[in-house]
Amino acid sequence: MHNTPAMVIVGAGHVGGRAAQALREGGWGGPIMLVGAELHLPYERPPLSKALLTGERTAAQCALREPASYAADGITHFTSTVDAIDPATRQITLADGRRFAYHALLLATGGHLRWIDIPGSHLPGVLGLRTLDDAAALAPRLVEGTHIVVIGGGFIGLEVAASARARGCRVSVVEGAPRLLGRAVPESIGARVLALHRAQGVDVRLDSAPTAIVSRGDGLDVQLADGRVLAADTVVVGVGITPAIGLAQAAGLSTARGVLVNAELRTSAEGIYAAGDVAEFPSALSGETIRQETWHNAETQARTAARNMLGAHEAYTELPWFWSDQYDHQLQVAGEPALGATTVTRTLGTDAEMHFYLDAGGRLVGVSGFGPLSTVAKELKLARLLLERRAKPVPLQLADAGVKLKSLLAA
Ligand SMILES: Cc1cc2nc3c(=O)[nH]c(=O)nc-3n(C[C@H](O)[C@H](O)[C@H](O)COP(=O)(O)OP(=O)(O)OC[C@H]3O[C@@H](n4cnc5c(N)ncnc54)[C@H](O)[C@@H]3O)c2cc1C
């Protein structure tokens, strides 16, 4: 047993790395233990399905911080799983049995890839994408002319499809639902995303489900429910993640879809906090618990959790925000569209659109948009500002692309 209680962070992903930094910046002078199951120091995941696959970024360029900054900040990085947490004695146990006392602990365990339960889904050549190692295994397989079959038409699957097209691969996407991106975006945006991928040469199959994957020596046959067979060189499974709540459950913490935390990101156990993909927290807009799997959530919750571990009692009040880059297009969702009572659509030329979601009192509670990056980036930034100010814009003005969003901000 190592006796000096440390600030312990379980999970050395985006949240883990940022929280360790914020603890030191916030004035913590004692030990900081950052324990992660992956071999790598914390890195950012968004490039894994984009620039890392297209070759525009290296693994080193995905690092969250300079590797030397951890030693400089006196942050000790352990490559290990944390196998147990004992909230009664405030101790953790590592995989090798060593135990350490904690002053406060942050659960930043993220999520595990969900998998498809069909014969052949574990054959070599069937890959998932969550980690740097997953991306390192996938990138060299995106060879010009090879056929990549992506199972799942969600954000990550579609980003992989776009990156594979950029590398000259033939790409098929197999999606079980009748539309892409499910309920995450309005139907018209889903339709635009579908049209974009098809225009880029992706064979998108909706209402389609794989039933088996069979090895054929030099490749894989993906059998579909309609009897068709896709001859693939590589299969990428992109059907989402399951939050890594097992450790918290074993420690007796309250969990639901994620680890339940209050507005200060504190779990049901004294001194234990949770943040990022694994945390289920009260929405600043509705008070209902929500979970977010986004860069912005990881970045901002890490900082709030760290401040609260240091004794602040700060509520997490950031609004959700997510982006996805596909080809030269960007999709964004901010706030909580599901809370909207009415939706106002603003069309930007022929190839971009935005949606504004207003609650019953006319207050903006969500925004979504899609189009070429050059068309939507600035508009979506202004829309987010309106949202953050909890504005009550006039619907007719929102709908009129001739009325500048900047002028609504000034109002
Ligand atoms: C391919 C990809 C592309 C993405 N693109 C976007 C994007 O374009 N826009 C966007 O907003 N978001 C995007 N995201 C989401 C964003 O990256 C995540 O929301 C963010 O990484 C979550 O950070 P986290 O620290 O909560 O979890 P993670 O980054 O998953 O880190 C959790 C870490 O905890 C470790 N761990 C788990 N259990 C234990 C244990 N018991 N002991 C020790 N270690 C443990 C895991 O090994 C992992 O390293 C993307 C994600 C992926 C995978």
The ligand as a Tripos MOL2 file, in Angstrom:
@<TRIPOS>MOLECULE
LIG
   53    58     1     0     0
SMALL
NO_CHARGES

@<TRIPOS>ATOM
      1 C1        -12.8980    7.4630  -34.0570 C.3       1 LIG1
      2 C2        -13.5490    8.5380  -33.2380 C.ar      1 LIG1
      3 C3        -13.8570    9.7560  -33.8230 C.ar      1 LIG1
      4 C4        -14.4690   10.7580  -33.0710 C.ar      1 LIG1
      5 N1        -14.7790   11.9460  -33.6790 N.ar      1 LIG1
      6 C5        -15.3940   12.9090  -32.9690 C.ar      1 LIG1
      7 C6        -15.7450   14.1450  -33.5990 C.ar      1 LIG1
      8 O1        -15.5230   14.3560  -34.7920 O.2       1 LIG1
      9 N2        -16.3580   15.1040  -32.8460 N.ar      1 LIG1
     10 C7        -16.6240   14.9100  -31.5220 C.ar      1 LIG1
     11 O2        -17.1880   15.8140  -30.8810 O.2       1 LIG1
     12 N3        -16.2940   13.7390  -30.9020 N.ar      1 LIG1
     13 C8        -15.7000   12.7430  -31.5900 C.ar      1 LIG1
     14 N4        -15.3690   11.5620  -30.9810 N.ar      1 LIG1
     15 C9        -15.7300   11.3620  -29.5540 C.3       1 LIG1
     16 C10       -14.6440   11.8010  -28.5790 C.3       1 LIG1
     17 O3        -13.3900   11.4790  -29.0400 O.3       1 LIG1
     18 C11       -14.9180   11.1150  -27.2280 C.3       1 LIG1
     19 O4        -16.1430   11.5940  -26.7670 O.3       1 LIG1
     20 C12       -13.8090   11.3400  -26.2100 C.3       1 LIG1
     21 O5        -12.6290   10.7370  -26.6120 O.3       1 LIG1
     22 C13       -14.2270   10.7880  -24.8490 C.3       1 LIG1
     23 O6        -13.1820   10.9110  -23.9470 O.3       1 LIG1
     24 P1        -13.1320   10.0530  -22.5960 P.3       1 LIG1
     25 O7        -11.8630   10.4530  -21.9270 O.co2     1 LIG1
     26 O8        -14.4160   10.1510  -21.8960 O.co2     1 LIG1
     27 O9        -13.0230    8.5240  -23.0690 O.3       1 LIG1
     28 P2        -11.8880    7.8120  -23.8700 P.3       1 LIG1
     29 O10       -11.1890    8.7660  -24.7680 O.co2     1 LIG1
     30 O11       -12.5030    6.5800  -24.4400 O.co2     1 LIG1
     31 O12       -10.8260    7.3410  -22.7590 O.3       1 LIG1
     32 C14       -11.1150    6.3630  -21.7930 C.3       1 LIG1
     33 C15        -9.8490    5.6170  -21.4670 C.3       1 LIG1
     34 O13       -10.0630    4.8840  -20.2650 O.3       1 LIG1
     35 C16        -9.3730    3.6500  -20.3520 C.3       1 LIG1
     36 N5         -9.9670    2.7300  -19.3810 N.ar      1 LIG1
     37 C17       -11.2120    2.2120  -19.3720 C.ar      1 LIG1
     38 N6        -11.3920    1.4410  -18.2710 N.ar      1 LIG1
     39 C18       -10.2300    1.4740  -17.5690 C.ar      1 LIG1
     40 C19        -9.7850    0.8730  -16.3510 C.ar      1 LIG1
     41 N7        -10.5840    0.1040  -15.6150 N.pl3     1 LIG1
     42 N8         -8.5210    1.1160  -15.9500 N.ar      1 LIG1
     43 C20        -7.6970    1.9060  -16.6810 C.ar      1 LIG1
     44 N9         -8.0760    2.5010  -17.8450 N.ar      1 LIG1
     45 C21        -9.3230    2.2900  -18.2740 C.ar      1 LIG1
     46 C22        -9.5890    3.2560  -21.8060 C.3       1 LIG1
     47 O14        -8.6290    2.3010  -22.2100 O.3       1 LIG1
     48 C23        -9.4370    4.6030  -22.5110 C.3       1 LIG1
     49 O15        -8.1070    4.8290  -22.8940 O.3       1 LIG1
     50 C24       -14.7580   10.5320  -31.7020 C.ar      1 LIG1
     51 C25       -14.4520    9.3000  -31.1180 C.ar      1 LIG1
     52 C26       -13.8610    8.3060  -31.8770 C.ar      1 LIG1
     53 C27       -13.5570    6.9760  -31.2450 C.3       1 LIG1
@<TRIPOS>BOND
     1     1     2 1
     2     2     3 ar
     3     2    52 ar
     4     3     4 ar
     5     4     5 ar
     6     4    50 ar
     7     5     6 ar
     8     6     7 ar
     9     6    13 1
    10     7     8 2
    11     7     9 ar
    12     9    10 ar
    13    10    11 2
    14    10    12 ar
    15    12    13 ar
    16    13    14 ar
    17    14    15 1
    18    14    50 ar
    19    15    16 1
    20    16    17 1
    21    16    18 1
    22    18    19 1
    23    18    20 1
    24    20    21 1
    25    20    22 1
    26    22    23 1
    27    23    24 1
    28    24    25 2
    29    24    26 1
    30    24    27 1
    31    27    28 1
    32    28    29 2
    33    28    30 1
    34    28    31 1
    35    31    32 1
    36    32    33 1
    37    33    34 1
    38    33    48 1
    39    34    35 1
    40    35    36 1
    41    35    46 1
    42    36    37 ar
    43    36    45 ar
    44    37    38 ar
    45    38    39 ar
    46    39    40 ar
    47    39    45 ar
    48    40    41 1
    49    40    42 ar
    50    42    43 ar
    51    43    44 ar
    52    44    45 ar
    53    46    47 1
    54    46    48 1
    55    48    49 1
    56    50    51 ar
    57    51    52 ar
    58    52    53 1
@<TRIPOS>SUBSTRUCTURE
     1 LIG1         1 GROUP 0 **** ****
